[in-house]
Amino acid sequence: MKKIIVALLLAAVLCGCGATSTTYRVTKSHTPYLSTPISFVAIARTAAALTTSYVETNSVPISGFKSIIIEISVTKGSLTSFEMQLFVSDDNSTFYQETTEAVSGGTITLSDGVYSKSLSSATENFFVKLTINSEYVMFKVKGTGTATGSSCAMKVVGRY
């Protein structure tokens, strides 16, 4: 009974988040009484043309998930690669960019984190699995090369 109440509360919270351009779906397997983990699917970006400048996706609430998977579908067009930057927030207002670090001679140099994937097929579907301890996630995406005929869609999938 407690699991059913939690699932109903979760659905109510997700439906009331106010993000009109984001679609949420709470699902469960066909096992009775929610005995398997509930998953969460949110549209971070509907299919739209990529540009050669970074464009923000929708922010997605991810609080409480053990991990999230970013499902990415890219139509290559004339692009040579796809790039994505990751941002997190605890208030859905101020976002912090993921950084990478390099150590040399005792100096730690931070750089903006960029996920980059070379594109060879006309359409490429891939995912990135992340473990993030934050309330919200948002991405910036772009293509390199010529953006003509390109497209990108992104979903965030979370599991408790």
Beta strands, then each sheet from edge to edge (+ up, - down):
strand 1: 24-27
strand 2: 39-48
strand 3: 55-56
strand 4: 60-61
strand 5: 67-75
strand 6: 79-89
strand 7: 96-97
strand 8: 99-104
strand 9: 107-112
strand 10: 115-118
strand 11: 123-130
strand 12: 136-145
strand 13: 151-159
sheet 1: 1+ 2- 13+ 5- 11+
sheet 2: 3+ 12- 4+
sheet 3: 3+ 12- 6+ 7-
sheet 4: 3+ 12- 6+ 10-
sheet 5: 8+ 9-
end
